[in-house]
């Protein structure tokens, strides 16, 4: 091939030459069916106070793909420029040590809420961060997920001790670490979005209890929907950028709706009669405790906010009850 021959080639699909990190994730709005799973993801991002969620299903049901697809619709936030922990410049009480030391010189930029994926088999140092042999601090995934979400695919393959530690950090919003090279503390307030295939093994019941919501998904059986899935997946593989751009308008609409819901949820009220109904339901399923009551209330408030309402109805509770109670009720 001569230079002239090379100049005559037209690459219509440059996305195939992209690095994996540069390929845009498959959009959540492009997933066929699986409405309950998509709704649960949107509720979690609407109201972080719900807590952690887990998606359970066999391989090929789009669990991790759906979670990654949130990246395209997550709302924006302000963060300190150059901060590994996405510190909030408006909340001086929760700045990391580096930001505290330069608090008078903080620069601000706007970015989407972080959704950080934990690689399968990541070591403890990569998960939690620490000091290297040169005593340089290397932030971990839990730090980078601060103020956002940590995606853990195939969570039942993760070392239980590491998982419990991640859950503890998520609950407290603070990570403290001690080593021979020094001690460090940083904010680490994030929600876990986990996925698991039961064929890989089960999760200890006590750990499962720490997930506020659980979604069980199954493979789609409808022939027409399966054909549509194949068509969309192939279109995405051929041209990821083009596929995402064709869904851009719907993604932007969902992003705006999500942003509005996150504002509304702060004002949502639960009427007394709805609280009474919730108490009755919790007693009936033997889950009359503060942790479950809080998860049920926060999920119901998110459902109302996503419906542009500032009050919770009994229907809201009914819609999300399975997500909160399904993995707990006996």
N, C-alpha and C positions, 0 to 999 in steps of 0.2 A: 504494500500500500504506500503510495506517495503522499507527500504533504498536501498536494492538491486534492487527492482522494479524501484525505482526512477532513479537509476544510469543507467538503461537500456534504458531510454527514450531518444530519439534523437530529438531535436528541429530543424526542417528544416527551420522554419520561425521565427527567433527571433525578426523580425521587429515588430510583433504584440505586443511585450512586451515593445516597446520603448515608451518613453514619446512623446507627440505630438511635442514638440520642437525639438526632435531628428530625426523625420521622414523627409527624404529629400523631398522637394517640387516636385510635378509633373513637369517634364521637359517641357519647351516651345516647344522643337523639337518633343515632343510626342503628341502634340495637332493635331487632324485631321482637315484639312480645315482651315477656318478662316484666310486666307492668309493676308487680309487687316489689321486685328487686329495685327497679328504677325509682319507685316512690320512696322506698326506704333510704336509698342513697341521698335523695333530695331532702328528705326530712332531717337526716343527720347533718347535712350541710346547712340547712335552714336554722337549726338550733343545736349548737355544739354541746349544750347542757344535757342533751339526751344521753351522751356518753358513747361508748364504743359499740360497734356493730360487727356481726359476722354473717357471711353468706355461705351457705352449705349446699353443695350439689356436686353431681358427677362432673367429670372432665368434659369440656366442650359446651358448657351452659352459659359461658360469657361472664363469669363471676369477676375475674380480675380485669377483663376488658371493660366491663361496665364501670368499675371503680376508677380505672385510668382515664376513662372518658370524662370524668368530672373535671379534669384539668382545663378543658376547653370552655367550661361555663362557670367556674368558681369566680366569685366577685373579687374585686381588688381591695388592697389594704395599703396603708402607709407603713414603711419599715425604715430602719436606720441603714443608710448606705454602707455597704461593706461588712455588715454584721452577719456572722454565720448563723445567728439564732433568730433572725427576723424581728429584732426588738421593736416594740411599739414606742415611737418617740414621744407619744403623749402620756405614756404610763411610766413615769420615772421610777416608781417603786419596784418594777419588774425588769429593769435593765440588766443585761449581763455585766460581768466584771469589766470587760473592755469598754462598753458603752458608759458605764458609771464613771470610769476614769477620764472620759472625754466628753462628759455630758454637756459642757458648754459649747462644744464644737460639732454637735451631731448634724449630719446631713440626711435629708429624707428623700426617698424615692417611692414610687408606686409600683406594686407588683400584685399578681394574683395570690390568693391564699395558697400556701404550699401544700402539695400532695407528694410526699416522699415515699418511694417504694423501697422496702427492705429486701435486698437480694437474698435468695435462698442460700443458706449456708454461710451467711456473713458471720465473722468472728465477733466476739464480745467487744473488742476494741473498735471495730467498725460500727457496731450498733450504738455503743455508749460514748465513744470518743475517749481520748486520753492523751498522754504524753508519749512522744516517740523517743528514740535513743538519744536525740539531740535536745531533749527536754522541751520540744515544741508541741504546743497543744493542737491536737487534731480533732475537730468536732465530729461527733457521731451522727447517726441518722436520727436519733431521738432529739438532738439539738436542732438539726436542720428542719425538723417537722414542727417546731414551735409555732403556735398560733394557727396551725393547719391540721393536716391529716397524715397519718402514717399507714401506708398500705402494706399488709403482711399477707402475701399469697401463700397458700398451703401451710397455714399457721400450725396445723397439727404435726408438722415435721420439724417445727422449731423446738429447741431445747426448752423444756418446761421452766427451768430456772431463769433463763433469759426472758421468756415470755412473761413470767410473773413479775420480773423486775421492770419490764416495759410497762406492764399494767399499773404497777405501783407509781412509776414516774408520771404516767398519763393522769392518774388520779390526783397526785399532789401538784403537778405542774412545775415541779422543781427537780433538777438532777444534781446530785452531789456525788463527787468522786474523789477518792484518796488514792495516792500512789507514791512510790518512792521519789518520783520527780516533782511531786507537789499536789496540792488540793485545788479543786475548782468547782464552782457552782454556777449553774446557768438556768434560765427559764426553759421549760420544756412542756408547755401546755398544748396537748394535741389530742385528737380523737383517733382511735385505731379503727381502720376498716380492714377486717380480716376475711380471708376466704379459706375454705377447706373442702377436700374431697373425702367423704367418709371411708372410701376404699384405702386411703393412706393410713387410717387409724383414727381412733376416737380422741377426744380431748377430755381431760379430767373434769368431772362435774363441777368442782369448785372453781375451776378456771372458766368454764362455760358460763357460770353464774355471773361472772364479772362483765359479760357482754350485755349491754342494756337491750339491744335488739338482735334478733336472729331471723334470717330469711332462708327459707328452704326453696331451692329452685330445681326444676326438672327439665329434661330435654323437651323441646317443642316437637309435638307429634303431627300437627297439622301440615299436610303436604304443601299447600300453597305458601305457608309461612316458611317452611324449610327451603323451598325453592328461592324465596325472597332473601333468606339468609345467605345462601350460596351466592346469589347474584351480587349482593352488597359486599360480601367479604372479598369476592374476586375483583370487584371494582376498586375496593380499597387497596388491595395488593398491587394492582396494576398502576395506580396513581393515588397514593395516600394524600398528597397535598390537594389534588383536584377533588377527591372525594370529600375531604373536610370542607373545602371551599363551597362545594355544592350544598352542604348542610349548614353553612355559616349563618344564614338568616335565622334558622330555627334555633341554633346554638345561642345566638345573641338574644333572642327572645326569652329563652330559658334562663340565661344569665341575668337579664333584667328582672325577670320574675323572682329569681332566687334572691337577688339583692333586695328587692322590695319585701320579700317574706322575712329576710333576716332583720329588717327594720321593724316590721310589724310585730314579730314574735316577742319583742321586748315589752309590748303593751297588751298582750293577750291575757284575758282574765278567764278564770274557770268558775262559772256560777255554782252556788252551793248545791243545787240539785244534781249537777253533774259530778261534783265531788262525792256526794252520797252514793251515786251509782257506781263510781269507781271503787269505793270502799266495799260495796256489796260484791262486786266482781272479784276483787282481790281475796276476800274471805272465802268465796265459793271455790276458788282454785288453790286455796291454802298458801297464798303469797302475800299475806297482810304484813308487809314490812316496809321500812322507809325507803330502802334502795329501789324496790320494785315500784312502789308508789310514786317515787320521784321520776323514774323512767317513764312510767305510764302518763304522768301529767305533762312532762316535757314533750313527749312524742305527740300527745293530743294537741298541745299548744302549737307545735310545729305544723301539724296538719291543718289547724285552723288558719294559721298565718299564711300557709301556702295557698289557701283558699280565699285570701284577702279578707279575713275576718279577725276581729279583736276579741272574740269570745269563743269558748269551746262548747261544742254540743255533744250530746250522747252519741250522735253518729260519728263524730271525730274519734271518740273512745273506741267505738265498735270497729272502726276502720284500722286502727293501729294495735288493737288488743292482741292479735295473733303474733305480731312482730315482737311485742314485749313479753308476752306470757307463753308463747308456744313452746319455747325451749325450757320452760320452767314448770309449767303445769303438769301434774301427774294424772 
